[in-house]
């Protein structure tokens, strides 16, 4: 079987990364489906952005699953496209969602600010794809690549934009007089903190223990992102009880 030829690190990495990707996609879809009940169009853009924000790990997950199922290894170019092509779209959708929900008068200026970032991201991505993928990534193992300084700068820039607008949204929620909405803001702050830590840490991954911890942080961040929009009833009751 293909799995017998994998190292312990490759197996653990593939499993935990796939769990994170699955959880992120599931949560994104749940948020999108909430539109049917609440008729808030921003739930669709939020859900899609949540799904796309996990794409940095799709290459690893898809490579692992394809190898296990079909003994097929993704090429570096395909890996690079899967992990990066949706990032600018995720940013635009997230910024639009945050501004539409909390700062409607800032939608236009915000999109004008991040559009150049997205264009630059795509320019360097396609230059790498056309000229030489190793401008952007260096293959490390059967499923993994390491970003070069150039791609790291692009990813960190995208993360900075995402974090900035998430913090602004969280501040808006915490200022609300409703205690439940305030807790949604707290969950959002914790979610972005864990996502940033897990994302940045993944760029400089070294050991098996670090990998497991970072993937668990990312999985938890996805769950907390969901709580920042929809708090489950048992947790809602606990919050109300402890606030009284």
Number of C-alpha atoms within 10 A of each C-alpha: 9 11 14 9 9 15 11 12 14 18 17 16 21 21 18 20 27 22 17 23 27 17 19 27 22 16 20 25 18 16 22 20 15 16 15 12 7 9 11 13 14 20 23 22 22 23 28 21 24 26 22 25 28 24 22 22 21 23 24 25 24 20 22 28 17 13 18 18 11 11 13 13 16 17 13 20 15 12 23 23 17 18 18 22 17 18 23 22 16 25 25 19 22 24 25 22 24 22 22 15 15 16 15 12 10 15 17 11 10 16 16 11 11 16 15 11 17 19 12 12 21 18 11 16 21 14 13 18 17 10 9 12 17 17 17 21 22 14 15 10 9 17 23 21 19 18 21 15 12 13 19 16 13 21 19 15 15 20 19 13 17 19 17 14 19 20 16 16 21 25 17 17 22 19 12 13 9 10 16 20 20 19 22 22 27 18 22 27 24 18 25 23 17 21 26 20 15 23 21 16 16 18 15 12 14 10 9 14 11 15 21 17 14 23 24 18 20 30 23 19 26 28 15 23 24 22 20 22 17 16 19 10 9 8 11 15 13 10 15 12 9 8 9 6
